[in-house]
Amino acid sequence: MADQKIDFVEHLKSIHEIFAEKIPFHRILGLRIEPLEEEHICIKIEMKEELVGNYLQGILHGGVISAVLDVAGGITAWLGVLKKLEGHPLEEIVERFSKIGTIDLRIDYLRPGRGKYFLATGSILRTGNKVAVTRMELHNDEELLVAVGTGTYMVG
C-alpha cells in the first residue's frame, strides 16, 4: 500500500462509497449522494415522517438540516484536500481522511423545510494544509433556498 497511488476520479468513487454506505448515521437520515464531480457535490434527502421537527406544520427538523449541510460541507472540504493530494500515495490520502472533522458550523435557517425532497450542495471557500472552509446550501424540491451554512473542517 505504501507505493500505491490513486487518481482523483478513482478516489471520488471511494468517497461516494464511504459517505453513502459506511457511515450508519447517513443511512438513518436516508442521505443519497448524487454522482460526485471534481467541483460539485449534491446530497439528496427525501422527506419522511421520521425527519419532521414540527408535527403541526410537517416541516423538516432543524437538526436534520444542520446534519445534511454538515455532511455536504465535509465532503466538499475533503474534495478540496483530495485535489491537492492528487498523485500522492494512497497511504497519505487515507491518513488525511481519517483526520477530517468539523471544527465550526454555522447554519442560517431561511424558511421552513417544506418539500418532498431536499438537495444540499457545497463549495470550497478555502483549503489549507490543516483547515478547509466551505459554504453550503439546502434547497427544496421547488428550488427554494431553505438554509445556508458555513463550515470549518480539520483536514490535516
Backbone bond lengths (Angstrom), bond angles and torsions (degrees), N, CA, C in turn:
res aa  C-N    CA-C-N  psi(-1)  N-CA   C-N-CA  omega(-1)  CA-C   N-CA-C  phi
1 M - - - 1.446 - - 1.517 110.99 -
2 A 1.338 118.44 -25.11 1.461 121.34 -175.93 1.530 112.27 -62.50
3 D 1.316 117.77 -35.58 1.451 120.38 -177.82 1.526 113.39 -95.55
4 Q 1.323 117.38 -5.52 1.458 120.58 -177.50 1.527 110.44 -72.53
5 K 1.327 115.57 133.82 1.462 121.15 176.84 1.527 107.93 -116.30
6 I 1.325 115.22 156.59 1.456 119.41 -177.38 1.519 108.62 -135.04
7 D 1.319 117.85 139.39 1.457 118.93 178.47 1.524 110.27 -90.36
8 F 1.311 115.96 167.05 1.457 122.90 -173.17 1.525 111.66 -59.66
9 V 1.316 117.37 -48.68 1.467 121.58 -177.19 1.523 110.55 -62.29
10 E 1.320 116.13 -41.31 1.463 120.45 178.92 1.523 110.47 -62.23
11 H 1.323 115.99 -40.17 1.464 119.33 -178.06 1.532 111.95 -72.65
12 L 1.319 118.79 -27.94 1.470 120.93 175.53 1.525 110.21 -56.14
13 K 1.313 116.69 -39.86 1.468 121.08 178.99 1.531 110.03 -63.37
14 S 1.323 117.39 -40.10 1.455 121.55 179.14 1.523 111.19 -65.44
15 I 1.320 116.80 -42.57 1.466 121.12 178.73 1.521 109.44 -60.85
16 H 1.308 116.63 -45.21 1.457 121.08 179.85 1.520 110.12 -57.57
17 E 1.316 116.84 -47.75 1.463 121.18 -178.72 1.528 111.24 -63.47
18 I 1.324 117.37 -44.35 1.468 120.94 -178.93 1.524 111.04 -61.57
19 F 1.330 117.28 -52.05 1.456 120.62 -175.41 1.529 112.20 -71.74
20 A 1.320 118.25 -33.40 1.460 120.75 -175.64 1.521 113.23 -86.73
21 E 1.333 117.79 -32.07 1.457 119.56 -170.51 1.523 114.98 -118.39
22 K 1.299 118.36 -25.61 1.467 120.14 -172.22 1.528 114.02 -97.81
23 I 1.327 118.17 -11.65 1.466 120.53 -177.96 1.534 107.39 -106.04
24 P 1.340 117.36 107.90 1.466 121.14 -174.58 1.534 114.44 -56.67
25 F 1.325 117.87 -37.47 1.471 120.91 -178.85 1.523 111.04 -60.80
26 H 1.300 117.47 -36.83 1.464 121.28 178.60 1.525 110.68 -64.38
27 R 1.334 116.22 -37.70 1.462 120.02 177.64 1.525 110.84 -68.13
28 I 1.337 117.56 -38.72 1.470 121.22 178.79 1.527 110.16 -60.73
29 L 1.336 116.24 -44.00 1.458 120.21 179.34 1.530 112.37 -72.17
30 G 1.313 116.61 -21.46 1.464 120.75 -177.38 1.518 112.68 82.32
31 L 1.335 116.74 28.46 1.460 120.36 -179.56 1.525 110.00 -68.30
32 R 1.322 115.26 134.70 1.463 121.25 174.05 1.514 107.29 -123.64
33 I 1.286 115.28 121.99 1.454 119.64 178.06 1.514 107.76 -87.98
34 E 1.323 114.49 118.16 1.455 120.06 177.53 1.530 106.70 -68.61
35 P 1.314 118.57 164.48 1.467 118.88 -177.85 1.535 112.15 -49.85
36 L 1.330 115.23 126.79 1.459 120.82 179.12 1.519 109.97 -77.18
37 E 1.301 114.67 143.35 1.455 121.60 174.19 1.515 107.63 -126.85
38 E 1.301 116.51 166.79 1.461 121.38 -176.12 1.522 112.88 -56.63
39 E 1.308 117.82 -38.87 1.467 121.13 -175.63 1.526 113.17 -115.29
40 H 1.325 118.72 8.63 1.456 119.07 -172.45 1.529 111.56 -147.83
41 I 1.333 115.40 134.43 1.456 120.09 171.06 1.518 107.52 -126.62
42 C 1.315 115.64 153.36 1.456 121.37 176.37 1.520 107.38 -148.64
43 I 1.322 115.67 128.22 1.453 121.71 178.10 1.525 107.53 -115.62
44 K 1.307 115.89 131.68 1.465 121.05 179.78 1.518 109.36 -110.83
45 I 1.329 115.05 138.34 1.459 120.87 175.15 1.521 107.94 -134.81
46 E 1.306 114.94 127.51 1.471 120.88 178.69 1.527 108.26 -84.04
47 M 1.317 116.76 140.95 1.454 121.06 175.65 1.523 108.24 -70.64
48 K 1.324 116.29 134.94 1.460 121.15 175.33 1.530 108.05 -147.83
49 E 1.291 115.95 159.03 1.464 122.11 -173.90 1.529 112.52 -54.18
50 E 1.299 117.63 -37.14 1.475 121.55 -177.34 1.529 112.62 -65.89
51 L 1.327 118.56 -15.13 1.460 122.26 -176.66 1.534 112.98 -102.37
52 V 1.324 116.80 3.38 1.466 121.15 -179.06 1.524 109.86 -73.31
53 G 1.344 115.08 134.07 1.462 120.71 178.32 1.514 112.46 -103.49
54 N 1.310 116.95 -32.47 1.458 122.20 177.97 1.524 106.29 -120.37
55 Y 1.345 115.92 103.31 1.458 119.29 -174.14 1.530 112.80 -68.73
56 L 1.329 117.43 -23.39 1.465 119.69 178.28 1.529 111.40 -72.02
57 Q 1.327 116.16 -35.97 1.461 120.46 -179.88 1.527 112.84 -98.93
58 G 1.323 116.79 -16.08 1.463 120.53 -179.81 1.520 113.19 66.33
59 I 1.347 116.44 39.47 1.464 119.79 -177.11 1.531 111.45 -105.79
60 L 1.299 114.96 158.71 1.454 123.48 -179.19 1.529 110.62 -61.11
61 H 1.314 116.61 135.33 1.473 122.64 179.38 1.533 110.34 -63.88
62 G 1.322 116.68 137.79 1.465 120.94 179.35 1.512 113.08 -59.78
63 G 1.315 117.80 -32.39 1.468 120.97 177.34 1.515 112.36 -67.47
64 V 1.313 116.19 -33.93 1.466 120.68 176.24 1.525 109.19 -67.55
65 I 1.333 115.84 -43.66 1.471 120.20 177.80 1.523 109.55 -58.09
66 S 1.322 116.31 -47.56 1.463 121.06 179.57 1.526 111.66 -60.74
67 A 1.326 116.73 -44.19 1.472 120.51 -179.17 1.523 111.56 -63.57
68 V 1.330 116.52 -43.41 1.474 120.02 -179.15 1.529 110.00 -64.52
69 L 1.329 116.90 -42.88 1.465 119.47 178.88 1.528 111.10 -66.48
70 D 1.326 117.31 -35.35 1.459 120.43 177.33 1.526 110.77 -64.21
71 V 1.310 117.11 -42.47 1.472 120.67 177.51 1.526 109.89 -62.85
72 A 1.331 116.62 -44.69 1.472 119.86 178.72 1.525 110.61 -60.24
73 G 1.331 116.67 -42.59 1.460 120.49 178.62 1.516 112.10 -65.41
74 G 1.329 116.81 -41.33 1.466 120.67 179.26 1.514 112.75 -63.54
75 I 1.320 116.27 -43.77 1.469 119.58 177.86 1.527 110.21 -64.96
76 T 1.319 116.12 -41.69 1.464 120.46 179.41 1.531 110.49 -61.53
77 A 1.330 116.33 -44.95 1.467 120.49 177.90 1.525 110.07 -60.16
78 W 1.315 116.19 -43.61 1.455 119.66 -178.89 1.522 111.69 -64.70
79 L 1.329 117.47 -38.00 1.462 119.68 177.40 1.528 110.79 -62.34
80 G 1.342 116.50 -37.27 1.463 120.27 177.01 1.517 111.95 -62.91
81 V 1.322 116.33 -42.24 1.463 121.04 178.32 1.529 109.94 -67.69
82 L 1.306 116.14 -44.46 1.456 120.83 -178.41 1.523 111.44 -58.61
83 K 1.316 115.46 -40.59 1.463 119.13 179.43 1.529 110.58 -61.56
84 K 1.330 116.79 -39.10 1.466 121.11 178.74 1.523 111.86 -69.00
85 L 1.340 116.49 -27.00 1.462 120.70 -175.81 1.527 113.89 -98.48
86 E 1.322 116.84 6.32 1.458 119.45 -177.82 1.529 110.19 -54.19
87 G 1.328 114.98 130.57 1.454 120.75 -179.69 1.523 114.19 88.42
88 H 1.344 117.45 -7.04 1.469 120.93 177.27 1.524 109.40 -77.95
89 P 1.323 117.08 161.97 1.468 120.04 179.57 1.527 111.46 -60.32
90 L 1.325 115.79 143.77 1.453 122.36 179.51 1.530 110.82 -55.74
91 E 1.310 116.76 -39.06 1.466 121.53 -179.39 1.542 110.96 -57.25
92 E 1.318 117.00 -42.24 1.465 121.70 179.21 1.523 110.99 -66.91
93 I 1.324 116.76 -39.94 1.460 121.48 179.84 1.527 110.24 -65.25
94 V 1.325 117.30 -44.84 1.466 121.76 179.01 1.525 110.25 -62.16
95 E 1.334 117.22 -42.20 1.465 120.73 178.96 1.528 110.68 -61.52
96 R 1.310 117.61 -44.62 1.474 121.03 179.03 1.524 110.47 -64.03
97 F 1.335 116.55 -41.48 1.462 120.25 -179.84 1.524 111.10 -60.55
98 S 1.319 116.81 -37.97 1.469 120.15 -177.67 1.528 112.40 -66.62
99 K 1.323 117.89 -15.57 1.464 121.81 -177.66 1.528 113.31 -96.34
100 I 1.325 118.30 -5.37 1.459 119.78 -175.59 1.532 110.55 -67.01
101 G 1.313 115.77 137.03 1.457 120.93 178.70 1.520 110.77 -167.40
102 T 1.311 115.54 155.09 1.458 121.10 -178.78 1.521 110.25 -78.46
103 I 1.327 116.22 128.00 1.464 122.41 174.75 1.522 109.51 -95.34
104 D 1.321 116.14 -46.28 1.457 121.09 -177.19 1.517 109.01 -148.15
105 L 1.322 115.78 142.85 1.457 120.84 -179.63 1.522 108.30 -141.90
106 R 1.315 115.79 125.77 1.461 121.02 176.77 1.524 107.85 -121.38
107 I 1.334 115.51 128.24 1.458 121.40 179.81 1.525 108.41 -120.66
108 D 1.315 116.30 132.75 1.459 122.57 172.30 1.525 107.18 -112.04
109 Y 1.335 115.56 115.18 1.460 122.11 178.83 1.528 107.48 -86.40
110 L 1.314 116.86 116.30 1.457 121.57 -172.56 1.520 113.80 -97.66
111 R 1.327 116.81 -30.00 1.471 120.97 176.99 1.527 107.72 -158.91
112 P 1.337 116.57 163.15 1.470 119.70 179.82 1.530 112.02 -58.58
113 G 1.301 115.96 146.11 1.462 122.61 -179.13 1.514 111.90 -81.20
114 R 1.308 115.63 75.75 1.461 121.67 176.48 1.520 108.78 -104.28
115 G 1.327 115.14 135.63 1.450 118.96 177.23 1.510 111.75 160.73
116 K 1.321 115.40 166.21 1.457 121.52 176.33 1.523 110.16 -81.82
117 Y 1.335 115.54 -31.49 1.460 121.43 176.02 1.526 108.23 -153.83
118 F 1.344 114.91 167.77 1.458 121.77 -178.12 1.520 108.90 -136.00
119 L 1.339 115.89 147.40 1.456 122.20 178.72 1.523 109.50 -121.99
120 A 1.314 115.80 126.76 1.464 121.31 176.96 1.526 108.52 -108.65
121 T 1.328 115.46 133.67 1.464 121.38 177.70 1.524 108.58 -127.58
122 G 1.317 115.90 162.28 1.457 120.38 179.42 1.505 111.86 -143.49
123 S 1.317 115.09 155.61 1.464 121.02 174.49 1.528 108.43 -140.25
124 I 1.305 114.98 150.84 1.464 121.37 -178.38 1.520 109.45 -85.19
125 L 1.329 116.01 129.40 1.459 120.57 172.30 1.522 110.07 -94.01
126 R 1.343 116.01 -39.36 1.467 120.60 178.70 1.525 109.40 -160.88
127 T 1.316 116.17 138.01 1.459 121.84 173.80 1.519 108.56 -124.90
128 G 1.318 115.85 116.84 1.456 121.26 176.47 1.521 109.88 -109.30
129 N 1.337 116.12 -169.81 1.463 120.14 179.61 1.518 112.41 -75.45
130 K 1.330 117.65 -27.05 1.463 121.53 -177.29 1.520 113.49 -115.96
131 V 1.344 116.96 -31.00 1.452 121.60 -172.37 1.535 110.38 -133.90
132 A 1.345 115.58 142.06 1.462 121.80 173.52 1.526 108.01 -125.18
133 V 1.328 115.56 146.32 1.458 121.93 178.78 1.524 107.95 -121.94
134 T 1.332 115.74 132.60 1.457 120.77 -176.96 1.524 111.36 -129.45
135 R 1.308 115.06 162.42 1.468 122.97 174.97 1.525 106.62 -123.69
136 M 1.339 116.53 134.12 1.458 120.82 -176.52 1.527 110.47 -127.64
137 E 1.329 115.72 154.71 1.464 122.17 176.06 1.519 109.48 -137.04
138 L 1.341 115.38 146.49 1.459 121.65 174.69 1.526 108.22 -123.68
139 H 1.342 115.51 120.83 1.466 122.43 178.04 1.524 108.84 -113.79
140 N 1.340 115.77 152.45 1.457 118.63 174.76 1.525 110.21 -92.51
141 D 1.321 116.18 -175.31 1.463 121.37 -176.61 1.525 113.29 -66.55
142 E 1.337 117.20 -14.28 1.462 120.90 176.27 1.530 111.71 -98.93
143 E 1.332 115.44 12.33 1.467 124.36 179.59 1.525 113.33 65.56
144 L 1.344 116.63 22.22 1.465 120.74 174.62 1.521 108.87 -83.59
145 L 1.317 116.55 136.01 1.452 122.00 178.96 1.526 108.94 -75.04
146 V 1.333 116.21 116.47 1.463 123.14 -177.08 1.530 110.79 -92.66
147 A 1.324 116.91 -43.08 1.467 121.03 -177.23 1.518 109.87 -156.46
148 V 1.331 114.98 155.01 1.460 121.77 174.05 1.525 107.88 -129.31
149 G 1.307 115.97 158.19 1.452 119.71 179.24 1.506 112.20 -149.44
150 T 1.315 113.85 159.93 1.460 122.05 171.91 1.516 106.23 -128.08
151 G 1.321 116.49 130.88 1.451 120.80 -178.58 1.519 111.38 -126.58
152 T 1.320 114.79 143.35 1.460 121.83 174.53 1.526 106.08 -117.32
153 Y 1.327 116.00 129.34 1.470 121.50 -172.67 1.525 111.57 -128.42
154 M 1.329 115.84 135.68 1.456 121.92 171.91 1.524 106.36 -74.52
155 V 1.330 116.48 125.68 1.464 120.52 -176.93 1.528 113.34 -128.25
156 G 1.317 116.76 7.79 1.470 118.27 -178.80 1.496 112.65 -161.13
